[in-house]
Amino acid sequence: MASIVDDPNGRRRILFVGSESKRRTIRLGKIDRKSAESICRHVEALQSAKTNGQPVARDTASWLTSIGDALHKKLATVGLIEHRESRQVGAFLAGYLEYTLPGQQ
């Protein structure tokens, strides 16, 4: 179960207990209540899927593809999802060169 906490100056955060029974926080910043509730519902779905070893619901999976990198990173930091791989060409080329020519850079 996740809950929304209202902080001063209109900031909001989501609190939940992770799979290792540790309290986790996702800071959303200044966001309206309706958007925070939507994010909270998806966090609960991700938490439930992870705890029960089930696949993520289709609407939550679709939502994950549409969120920005900042929120995705916050969800990954608390262990709900995996980190995204870099989409930058420079990082891809560096990894490719390291794979094909190990130790020759």
C-alpha distances in whole Angstrom, upper triangle without the diagonal:
4,7,10,13,17,19,23,25,22,20,17,14,10,9,6,7,10,11,14,12,13,11,11,13,14,16,17,20,22,20,20,17,17,17,14,12,14,13,9,9,11,9,6,9,11,8,9,12,13,12,14,16,17,18,16,16,20,18,16,19,21,19,19,23,23,21,24,24,23,19,20,21,18,15,18,18,15,15,13,17,21,23,25,29,31,33,36,39,40,38,38,42,41,39,42,45,43,43,46,48,46,48,50,49
4,7,10,13,16,20,21,19,17,13,10,7,6,4,8,10,13,15,13,13,10,10,10,10,13,14,17,18,17,17,14,15,14,11,10,12,10,6,8,10,7,6,10,11,9,10,14,14,13,16,18,18,19,17,17,20,18,15,18,20,18,18,21,21,19,21,22,20,16,17,18,15,13,16,16,13,14,12,16,19,21,23,27,29,31,34,37,38,35,36,40,40,38,40,43,42,42,45,47,45,47,49,47
4,7,10,13,16,18,16,14,10,8,6,5,7,10,13,16,18,16,15,11,11,10,10,12,12,15,16,15,15,12,13,13,10,9,11,10,7,9,12,10,9,13,14,13,14,17,18,17,20,22,22,22,20,20,22,20,18,21,22,19,19,23,22,20,22,22,20,17,19,20,16,15,18,18,15,17,15,19,22,23,25,29,31,32,35,39,40,37,38,42,41,40,43,45,44,44,47,49,47,49,51,49
4,7,10,13,15,12,10,7,6,5,6,9,13,15,19,20,18,17,13,12,10,10,10,10,12,13,11,11,9,11,11,7,7,11,10,7,10,13,11,11,15,16,15,17,20,20,20,23,25,24,24,21,21,23,21,18,21,22,19,19,23,22,19,20,21,19,16,18,19,15,15,19,18,16,18,17,20,23,24,25,29,30,32,34,38,39,36,38,41,41,40,42,45,44,44,48,49,48,49,51,49
4,6,10,12,10,9,6,5,6,7,11,14,17,20,22,19,17,13,12,10,10,9,10,11,12,12,12,10,13,13,10,11,14,13,11,14,16,14,15,18,19,18,20,23,23,23,26,28,28,28,25,25,27,24,22,25,26,22,22,25,24,21,22,22,19,17,20,20,16,17,20,19,17,20,19,22,25,25,27,31,32,33,35,39,39,37,39,42,42,41,44,46,45,45,49,50,49,49,51,49
4,7,9,7,6,5,7,9,11,14,18,20,24,25,23,21,17,16,13,12,10,10,10,10,10,10,9,13,13,10,12,15,14,13,16,18,17,18,21,22,21,23,26,26,26,29,31,31,31,27,27,29,26,24,27,27,23,24,27,25,22,22,23,20,18,21,21,18,19,22,21,19,23,22,24,27,27,29,32,33,34,36,39,40,38,40,43,43,42,45,47,46,47,50,52,50,51,53,50
4,7,6,5,6,7,11,12,16,19,21,25,26,24,21,17,16,13,12,10,10,9,9,11,12,12,16,15,13,15,18,17,16,19,21,19,20,24,24,23,26,28,28,28,31,33,33,33,30,30,31,29,26,29,29,25,25,28,26,23,22,23,20,18,21,21,18,19,22,21,20,23,23,25,28,27,29,32,32,34,35,39,39,37,40,43,42,41,45,47,46,46,50,51,49,50,52,49
4,6,6,8,11,14,16,20,23,25,29,29,27,24,21,19,16,16,13,13,10,10,12,13,14,17,17,15,18,21,19,19,23,24,22,24,27,27,27,29,32,31,32,35,36,37,36,33,33,34,31,29,32,32,28,28,30,28,25,24,25,21,20,24,24,20,22,25,24,23,26,26,28,31,30,31,34,34,36,37,40,40,39,41,44,44,43,46,48,47,49,52,53,51,51,53,50
4,6,9,12,16,18,22,25,27,31,32,30,27,23,21,18,17,13,12,9,8,10,12,13,17,17,15,18,20,20,20,23,24,23,25,28,28,28,31,33,33,34,36,38,38,37,34,34,34,31,29,31,31,27,28,30,27,24,23,24,20,20,24,23,21,23,26,25,24,28,27,29,31,30,31,34,33,34,35,39,39,38,40,43,43,43,46,48,47,48,51,52,51,51,53,50
4,7,10,13,16,20,23,25,29,30,28,26,22,20,16,15,12,10,8,5,7,8,9,13,13,11,14,17,16,16,20,21,20,22,25,25,25,28,30,30,31,34,35,35,34,30,30,31,28,26,28,28,24,25,27,24,21,21,22,19,18,21,22,19,21,24,23,22,26,25,27,29,28,29,32,32,33,34,38,38,37,39,42,42,42,45,47,46,47,50,51,50,51,52,49
4,7,11,13,17,20,22,26,27,25,23,19,17,13,11,8,7,5,4,7,9,10,13,12,10,13,16,14,14,18,19,18,20,23,23,23,25,27,27,28,31,32,32,31,28,28,29,26,24,26,26,22,22,24,22,19,18,19,16,15,18,18,15,17,21,19,19,22,22,23,26,25,26,29,29,30,31,35,35,34,36,39,39,38,41,44,43,44,47,48,47,47,49,46
4,7,10,14,17,19,22,24,22,20,16,14,10,9,6,5,6,6,7,8,8,11,10,7,10,13,11,11,15,16,14,16,19,19,19,22,24,24,25,27,29,29,28,25,25,26,23,21,23,23,20,20,23,21,17,17,18,15,13,17,17,14,15,18,18,16,20,19,21,23,23,24,28,28,29,31,35,35,34,35,39,38,38,41,43,42,43,46,47,46,47,48,46
4,7,10,13,15,19,20,19,16,13,10,7,5,4,5,7,9,9,11,11,13,12,8,10,13,10,9,13,14,12,14,17,16,16,19,21,21,21,24,26,26,25,22,23,24,22,19,21,22,19,18,21,20,17,17,17,14,12,15,15,11,12,16,14,13,16,15,18,20,20,22,25,26,28,30,34,34,32,34,37,37,36,39,41,40,40,44,45,44,44,46,44
4,7,10,12,16,17,16,14,10,8,6,5,6,7,10,12,12,13,11,13,12,8,9,11,9,7,10,11,9,10,13,13,12,15,18,17,18,21,22,22,22,19,20,22,20,17,19,21,17,17,20,19,16,17,18,15,12,14,15,11,11,14,14,11,14,13,16,19,19,21,25,26,28,30,34,35,32,34,37,37,35,38,41,40,40,43,45,43,44,46,44
4,7,9,13,14,12,11,7,6,5,7,9,11,13,16,15,17,15,16,15,12,12,14,12,9,12,13,10,10,14,14,12,14,17,16,16,19,21,22,22,20,21,23,22,18,21,23,20,19,23,22,19,20,20,18,15,16,16,13,12,15,14,11,13,13,16,19,20,23,26,28,30,32,36,36,34,35,39,38,36,39,42,40,40,44,45,43,44,47,45
4,6,10,11,9,8,6,5,7,9,12,14,17,19,18,19,17,18,17,14,13,15,12,9,12,12,9,8,12,11,9,11,14,13,13,16,18,19,20,18,19,22,21,17,20,22,19,18,22,23,20,21,21,19,16,17,17,13,12,14,13,10,12,11,15,18,19,22,26,28,30,33,36,37,34,35,38,38,36,39,41,40,39,43,45,43,44,46,45
4,7,8,6,5,4,6,9,11,15,17,20,23,22,23,21,22,21,17,17,18,16,13,14,15,11,10,13,12,9,11,14,12,11,14,16,18,19,18,20,23,22,19,21,24,22,20,24,25,22,24,23,21,18,18,18,15,13,15,14,10,11,11,15,18,20,23,26,29,31,34,37,37,34,35,39,38,36,39,41,39,39,43,44,42,43,46,45
4,5,5,5,6,6,10,12,15,17,21,24,23,25,23,23,22,19,18,19,16,14,15,14,11,10,12,11,7,10,12,9,8,12,14,16,17,16,18,22,21,18,19,22,20,19,22,23,21,22,21,20,17,17,16,14,11,12,12,8,8,8,12,15,17,20,23,26,28,31,34,35,31,32,36,35,32,35,38,36,35,39,41,38,40,43,41
4,5,7,9,10,13,15,19,21,24,27,26,28,26,26,24,22,21,21,19,16,17,16,13,12,13,11,8,9,10,8,6,10,11,13,15,15,18,21,22,19,19,23,22,20,23,25,23,24,23,22,20,18,18,16,14,13,13,10,9,9,12,15,17,21,23,27,29,32,35,35,32,32,36,35,32,35,38,35,35,38,40,38,39,42,41
4,5,9,10,14,16,20,22,25,29,28,30,28,29,27,24,24,24,21,19,20,19,16,15,17,15,11,13,14,11,9,13,14,17,19,19,22,25,26,22,23,26,25,23,26,28,26,26,25,24,22,20,19,17,15,15,14,11,10,12,15,16,19,22,25,28,31,33,36,36,33,33,37,35,33,35,38,35,35,39,40,37,39,42,41
4,7,9,13,16,19,22,25,28,27,29,27,27,26,23,23,23,21,18,19,19,16,15,17,15,12,13,15,13,11,14,16,19,21,20,23,26,26,23,24,27,26,24,27,29,26,27,26,25,22,22,21,18,17,17,16,12,12,13,17,19,21,25,28,30,33,36,39,39,35,36,40,38,36,39,41,39,38,42,43,41,42,45,44
4,6,10,13,16,19,22,25,25,27,25,26,25,22,22,23,20,17,19,19,15,15,18,16,13,15,17,14,13,17,18,21,22,21,24,27,27,23,24,27,25,23,27,28,25,26,24,22,20,20,19,16,15,15,13,10,11,13,16,18,20,23,26,29,32,34,37,37,34,35,38,37,35,38,40,37,37,41,42,40,41,44,42
4,7,10,13,16,19,22,22,23,22,23,22,18,19,20,17,15,17,17,14,14,17,15,12,15,17,15,14,18,20,22,23,21,23,26,26,22,24,26,24,22,26,26,23,24,23,21,18,19,18,14,14,15,13,10,12,13,16,19,20,23,26,28,31,33,37,37,34,35,39,37,35,38,41,39,39,42,44,41,42,45,43
4,7,10,13,16,19,19,21,20,21,19,16,17,18,15,13,15,15,11,12,15,13,11,14,16,14,14,18,19,21,21,20,22,24,23,20,21,23,21,19,22,23,20,20,19,17,15,15,14,11,10,12,10,6,9,10,14,16,17,20,23,25,28,30,33,33,30,32,35,34,32,36,38,36,36,40,41,39,40,42,41
4,6,9,12,15,15,18,17,18,17,13,15,16,13,11,15,14,11,13,16,14,13,16,18,17,17,21,22,23,23,20,22,24,23,19,21,23,20,18,21,21,18,18,17,15,12,14,13,9,10,12,10,8,11,12,14,17,17,20,23,24,27,29,32,33,30,32,35,34,33,36,38,36,37,40,41,40,40,43,41
4,6,9,13,13,15,15,16,14,11,13,14,10,10,13,12,10,12,15,13,13,16,18,17,18,21,22,22,22,19,21,22,20,17,19,20,17,15,18,18,14,14,14,11,9,11,10,6,7,10,9,8,11,11,13,15,15,17,21,22,24,26,30,30,28,29,33,32,31,34,36,35,35,39,40,38,39,41,39
4,6,9,10,13,13,15,13,10,13,14,11,11,15,15,12,15,18,17,16,20,21,20,22,25,26,26,25,22,23,25,22,19,21,22,18,17,20,19,15,14,14,11,9,12,11,8,10,13,11,11,14,14,16,18,17,19,22,23,25,26,30,30,28,30,33,33,32,35,37,36,37,40,41,40,40,42,40
4,7,7,10,11,12,10,8,11,12,9,10,14,14,12,15,17,17,17,20,22,21,23,26,26,26,25,22,22,23,21,18,20,20,16,16,18,16,13,12,13,10,8,11,12,9,11,14,13,13,16,15,17,19,18,19,22,23,24,26,29,30,28,30,33,33,32,35,38,37,37,41,42,41,42,43,41
4,6,10,11,14,11,10,13,15,12,14,17,17,16,19,21,20,21,24,26,25,27,29,30,30,29,25,26,27,24,21,23,23,19,19,21,19,15,14,15,11,11,14,14,12,14,17,16,16,19,19,20,22,21,22,24,24,25,27,30,31,29,32,35,34,34,37,39,38,39,43,44,42,43,45,42
4,7,10,12,10,10,13,15,13,15,18,18,18,21,23,23,23,26,28,28,29,32,33,32,31,27,27,28,24,22,24,24,20,20,22,20,16,16,17,14,13,17,17,15,17,20,20,20,23,22,23,25,24,24,27,27,28,29,32,33,32,34,37,37,37,40,42,41,42,45,46,45,46,47,45
4,7,8,7,7,10,11,11,12,15,16,16,18,20,21,22,24,26,26,28,30,31,30,29,25,24,25,21,20,22,21,17,18,20,17,14,14,16,14,12,16,17,15,16,20,20,20,22,21,22,24,23,24,27,27,27,29,32,34,32,34,37,37,37,40,42,42,42,45,47,46,47,48,46
4,6,6,6,9,10,11,12,15,16,17,19,20,21,22,25,26,27,28,30,32,30,29,25,24,25,21,20,23,22,18,19,21,18,16,17,19,17,15,19,20,18,19,22,23,22,25,23,24,26,26,26,29,30,30,32,35,37,35,37,40,40,40,42,45,45,45,48,50,49,50,52,49
4,6,5,6,9,10,10,12,14,15,16,18,20,21,22,24,25,26,28,30,29,28,24,23,24,20,19,22,21,18,20,22,19,17,19,21,19,16,19,21,19,19,22,23,21,24,22,23,26,26,27,31,31,32,34,37,39,37,38,42,42,41,44,47,46,46,49,51,50,51,53,51
4,5,5,6,9,10,11,13,14,15,17,19,20,21,23,25,26,27,29,27,26,22,21,21,17,16,20,19,15,18,20,17,16,18,21,19,16,19,21,19,19,22,23,22,24,21,23,26,26,26,30,31,31,33,37,38,37,38,41,42,41,43,46,46,46,49,51,50,51,53,51
4,5,5,6,9,10,11,12,14,16,17,18,20,21,23,24,26,27,25,24,20,19,19,15,14,17,16,13,14,17,14,12,14,17,15,13,15,18,16,16,19,20,20,21,19,20,23,23,23,26,27,27,29,33,34,33,34,37,38,37,39,42,42,42,45,47,46,48,49,47
4,5,5,6,9,10,10,12,14,15,16,18,20,21,22,24,25,24,23,20,19,20,17,15,18,17,14,15,18,16,13,15,17,15,12,15,17,14,14,18,18,17,19,17,18,21,22,22,26,27,27,30,33,35,33,34,38,38,37,39,42,42,42,45,47,46,47,49,46
4,5,5,6,9,10,10,12,14,15,16,18,20,21,22,24,23,22,18,17,18,15,14,17,17,14,15,18,17,15,17,19,18,14,17,19,16,15,19,20,18,20,17,19,22,23,24,28,29,30,32,36,37,35,36,40,40,39,41,44,44,43,47,49,48,49,51,49
4,5,5,7,9,10,11,13,14,16,17,19,20,21,23,21,19,16,14,15,12,10,14,13,10,12,15,13,12,15,17,17,13,15,18,16,14,18,19,18,19,16,17,20,21,22,25,27,27,30,33,35,33,34,37,38,37,39,42,41,41,44,46,45,47,49,47
4,5,5,6,9,10,11,12,14,15,16,18,20,21,20,18,15,14,15,12,10,13,13,9,10,13,12,10,12,14,13,10,11,14,12,10,14,16,14,16,13,14,17,18,18,22,24,24,27,30,32,30,31,35,35,33,36,39,38,38,41,43,42,44,46,44
4,5,5,6,9,10,10,12,14,15,16,18,20,19,18,15,14,16,14,11,14,15,12,13,16,16,14,16,17,16,12,14,16,13,11,15,16,14,15,12,15,18,19,21,24,26,27,30,33,35,33,33,37,37,36,38,41,40,40,43,45,44,45,47,46
4,5,5,6,9,10,11,12,14,15,17,18,17,16,13,12,13,11,9,13,14,11,12,16,15,14,17,19,18,14,15,18,16,13,16,18,16,16,13,15,19,20,21,25,27,28,31,34,36,34,34,38,38,36,38,42,41,40,44,46,45,47,49,47
4,5,5,6,8,10,10,12,14,15,16,14,13,10,9,11,9,6,9,11,8,9,12,13,11,14,16,16,12,12,15,13,10,13,16,14,14,10,12,15,17,18,21,24,24,28,31,33,30,30,34,35,33,35,38,37,37,40,42,41,43,45,43
4,5,5,6,9,10,10,12,14,15,14,14,11,11,14,12,9,11,13,11,10,14,15,13,15,16,15,11,11,13,11,8,11,13,11,11,8,10,14,15,17,21,23,24,27,31,32,30,30,34,34,32,34,37,36,36,39,41,40,42,44,42
4,5,5,6,9,10,10,12,14,13,13,11,11,14,13,10,13,15,13,13,17,18,16,19,20,19,15,15,17,15,12,14,16,13,13,10,12,16,18,20,24,26,28,31,34,36,33,33,37,37,35,37,40,39,38,42,44,43,44,47,45
4,5,5,6,9,10,11,12,10,10,7,7,10,10,7,10,12,11,12,15,16,15,18,19,19,16,15,17,16,12,14,17,14,13,10,11,15,18,19,23,25,27,30,33,35,32,32,36,36,34,36,39,38,37,40,43,41,43,46,44
4,5,5,6,9,10,10,10,9,6,8,11,11,8,9,12,11,10,14,15,14,17,17,17,14,12,14,13,9,11,13,11,10,6,8,11,14,16,19,22,24,27,30,32,29,29,33,33,30,32,36,34,33,37,39,38,40,42,41
4,6,5,6,9,10,10,11,9,11,15,14,11,13,16,15,14,17,19,17,19,19,19,16,14,16,14,10,12,13,10,9,6,9,13,16,18,22,24,26,29,33,34,31,31,35,34,32,34,37,36,35,38,40,39,41,43,42
4,5,5,6,8,8,10,9,10,14,14,12,13,17,16,15,19,20,20,22,22,22,19,18,19,18,14,15,17,14,12,10,12,15,19,21,24,27,29,32,35,37,34,33,37,37,34,36,40,38,37,40,43,41,43,46,45
4,6,5,6,5,6,6,8,12,13,10,11,15,15,14,17,19,19,21,21,22,19,17,18,18,14,14,17,15,12,9,10,13,17,19,22,25,27,30,33,34,31,31,35,35,32,34,37,36,34,37,40,39,41,43,42
4,6,5,7,8,8,11,14,16,13,13,17,16,15,18,20,19,21,21,21,18,16,17,16,12,12,14,12,9,7,9,11,15,17,20,24,26,29,32,33,30,29,33,33,30,32,35,33,32,35,38,36,38,41,40
4,6,8,10,11,14,17,18,15,16,20,19,18,21,23,22,24,24,24,21,19,20,18,15,15,16,14,11,10,12,15,18,21,24,27,29,32,35,36,33,33,36,36,33,35,38,36,35,38,41,39,41,44,43
4,5,9,10,13,16,18,16,16,20,20,19,22,24,24,26,26,26,23,21,22,21,18,18,20,17,14,13,14,17,20,23,25,29,31,34,37,38,35,34,38,38,35,36,40,38,36,39,42,40,42,45,45
4,7,9,12,15,17,15,15,19,19,18,20,23,23,25,25,26,23,20,21,21,17,17,19,17,14,12,13,15,18,20,23,26,28,32,34,35,32,31,35,35,32,33,36,35,33,36,39,37,39,42,42
4,7,9,12,14,13,13,16,17,16,19,21,22,24,24,25,22,20,22,21,18,18,20,18,15,13,13,15,19,20,23,26,28,31,34,35,32,31,35,35,32,33,37,36,34,37,39,38,41,43,43
4,6,9,12,10,9,13,14,13,15,18,19,22,22,23,20,18,20,20,16,16,20,18,15,12,12,14,17,18,21,24,25,29,31,33,30,29,32,33,30,31,35,34,32,35,38,37,39,42,41
4,6,8,7,6,10,11,10,12,15,15,18,19,20,17,15,18,18,14,15,18,16,14,11,10,13,16,16,19,23,23,27,30,32,29,28,32,32,30,31,35,34,32,35,38,37,40,42,41
4,6,5,6,9,10,11,13,15,16,19,20,22,19,17,20,20,16,17,21,19,17,14,13,16,19,19,22,25,25,29,31,34,31,30,34,35,33,34,37,37,35,38,41,40,43,45,44
4,5,5,6,9,10,11,13,15,18,20,22,19,17,20,21,17,19,22,21,19,16,15,17,19,19,21,24,24,27,30,33,30,29,33,34,32,33,36,36,35,37,40,40,43,44,43
4,5,5,6,9,10,11,13,16,18,20,17,16,19,19,16,18,22,21,20,16,15,18,19,19,22,24,24,27,30,33,31,30,34,35,33,34,38,38,36,39,42,41,44,45,44
4,5,5,6,9,10,11,14,16,17,14,13,16,16,13,15,18,17,16,12,12,14,16,16,19,22,22,26,28,31,29,28,32,33,31,32,36,35,34,37,40,39,41,43,42
4,5,5,7,9,10,14,15,17,14,12,15,16,13,14,18,17,16,12,11,13,14,14,17,19,19,23,26,28,26,25,29,30,28,29,32,32,31,34,36,36,39,40,39
4,5,5,7,9,13,15,17,14,13,16,17,15,16,20,20,19,15,13,15,16,15,18,20,19,23,25,28,26,25,29,30,28,29,33,33,32,35,37,37,40,41,40
4,5,5,6,10,13,14,11,10,14,15,12,14,18,18,17,14,13,15,15,15,18,19,19,22,25,28,26,26,29,31,29,30,34,34,33,36,38,38,40,42,40
4,5,6,9,10,12,9,7,11,12,10,11,15,15,14,11,9,11,12,11,14,16,16,19,22,25,23,22,26,27,25,27,30,30,30,32,35,34,37,38,36
4,6,8,10,13,11,9,13,14,13,13,17,18,17,14,12,13,12,10,13,15,14,17,20,23,21,20,24,25,24,25,29,29,28,31,33,33,35,37,35
4,7,9,12,10,10,13,15,14,15,18,19,19,16,14,15,15,13,15,16,15,18,21,24,22,22,26,27,26,27,31,31,31,33,36,36,38,39,37
4,7,8,7,7,10,11,11,12,15,16,16,14,13,14,13,12,15,15,15,18,21,23,22,22,26,27,26,28,31,31,31,33,35,35,37,38,36
4,6,6,6,9,10,11,12,14,16,17,16,14,14,12,11,14,13,13,15,19,21,19,20,24,24,24,26,29,29,29,32,34,33,35,36,33
4,6,5,6,9,10,10,12,14,15,15,13,12,10,8,11,10,11,13,17,18,16,18,21,21,21,23,26,26,26,29,31,30,31,33,30
4,5,5,6,9,10,11,13,15,14,13,14,11,11,13,13,14,16,20,20,19,20,24,24,23,26,28,28,29,32,33,32,33,34,32
4,5,5,6,9,10,11,13,12,11,12,11,11,15,15,16,18,22,23,21,23,26,26,25,28,30,30,30,33,35,34,35,37,35
4,5,5,6,9,10,11,10,8,9,8,8,11,13,14,16,20,21,19,20,24,24,22,25,28,27,27,30,32,31,33,34,32
4,5,5,6,9,10,10,9,9,7,8,11,12,14,16,20,20,18,19,23,22,21,24,26,25,26,29,30,29,30,32,30
4,5,5,7,9,9,9,11,9,11,14,16,18,20,23,24,21,23,26,26,24,27,30,29,29,33,34,32,34,35,33
4,5,6,7,6,6,8,9,11,14,16,18,21,24,25,22,23,27,27,25,28,30,29,29,33,34,33,34,36,35
4,5,5,6,5,5,5,8,12,14,16,19,22,23,20,21,24,24,22,25,27,26,26,29,31,29,31,33,31
4,5,8,8,8,8,11,14,16,18,20,24,24,21,22,26,24,23,26,28,27,27,30,32,30,31,33,31
4,6,8,10,10,14,17,19,22,24,27,27,24,26,29,28,26,29,32,30,30,34,35,33,34,37,35
4,6,7,9,13,15,18,21,23,27,27,24,24,28,27,25,27,30,28,28,32,33,31,33,35,34
4,7,10,12,16,19,21,24,27,28,25,25,29,28,26,28,31,30,29,33,35,33,35,37,36
4,7,9,12,15,17,21,23,25,22,22,25,25,23,25,28,27,26,29,32,30,32,34,33
4,6,9,12,15,18,21,22,18,18,22,22,19,21,24,23,22,26,28,26,28,31,29
4,6,9,12,15,18,18,15,16,19,19,17,19,22,21,21,24,26,25,26,28,27
4,6,9,12,14,16,13,13,17,17,15,17,20,20,20,23,25,24,26,27,26
4,6,9,12,13,10,9,13,13,11,14,17,16,16,19,21,20,22,24,22
4,6,8,9,7,7,11,11,10,13,15,16,16,19,20,20,22,23,21
4,6,9,8,7,11,12,12,13,16,17,17,19,21,22,24,24,22
4,6,6,6,9,10,11,12,15,16,17,19,20,21,22,22,19
4,6,5,6,9,10,10,12,14,15,16,18,19,20,20,17
4,5,5,6,9,10,11,12,14,15,16,17,18,17,14
4,6,5,6,9,10,11,12,14,15,15,17,17,14
4,6,5,6,9,10,11,12,14,15,17,17,15
4,5,5,6,8,10,10,12,13,15,14,12
4,5,5,6,9,10,10,11,12,12,10
4,6,5,6,9,10,10,12,13,11
4,5,5,6,8,10,12,12,12
4,5,5,6,7,10,9,8
4,6,5,5,7,8,8
4,6,6,9,10,11
4,6,10,9,11
4,6,6,7
4,6,8
4,6
4
